[in-house]
């Protein structure tokens, strides 16, 4: 059981880090790259909102997993 808790804690930490990087990249795309076309897929601001929201969801999921692992 302890090994499972450690793996859940590591997964929570990884989600926190990746979510934070994604959220910061989203803020950068929203503020600095508004109006720029991204690979023919759409506006950079749209991808910024996507990265920001997904990043915040990953951070929340990482916090929940870390809290569960600590229990």
N, C-alpha and C positions, 0 to 999 in steps of 0.2 A: 504494500500500500504506500510505503514511503517513496518508492521509486516512481510510482504513478503521480504522486503529489509533486515531485521534483520536475517531472516532464511537463505537467500542467503549468507549473510556475515558469518554466523556461518558455513554453509556448505563450504564456501571458506576457512575458518580457519582450519576446520577439514581436508580438502584435503591437505592444506599446511603441516600440522603436519604429517599426514600419508605418504604423498609423501616424505617428508624429511627423515623420519625414514626408508622408503623403499629404498631410494637412498643410505643412509649410510649403510644399511644392504647389499645392492648390492655391494658397494665398498669393504666391508669386505669380502664377498664371493669371489669376483674376486681376491683380493690380498692375503688373508690368507688361503683360503680353496681350492685353485686350485688343481685339480686332485683327489678330494675326491668325492666318489659316494654318491649321495643324495637319500636315500630310494629306490634305484633301478631304479630311474627315469632318472638319467643322472648326468653329472658332475656339481659340485658346481659352477664352473665358468660360465656355461650356465645360471643357475638360478641367478647368480650375475648380469649378463648383463640384464636379464629380469627385476629383481627388480630395477636396476638402471634406465633403460629406462622408466618403468612404473612410478617410483617415480618422475622422472623429468616431465613426462606428467601430473601427479597429481598436482605437484607444479605449473606448468603453468596454469592448469585449475583453481586451487585455486586463483591464482593471478587475472585471468580474472573475476572470480565471485566476488572477493572482490572489484575490480575496478568498476564492474557493480553495486554492492550494494551501493557503495559510491556515485554514480551518482545521 
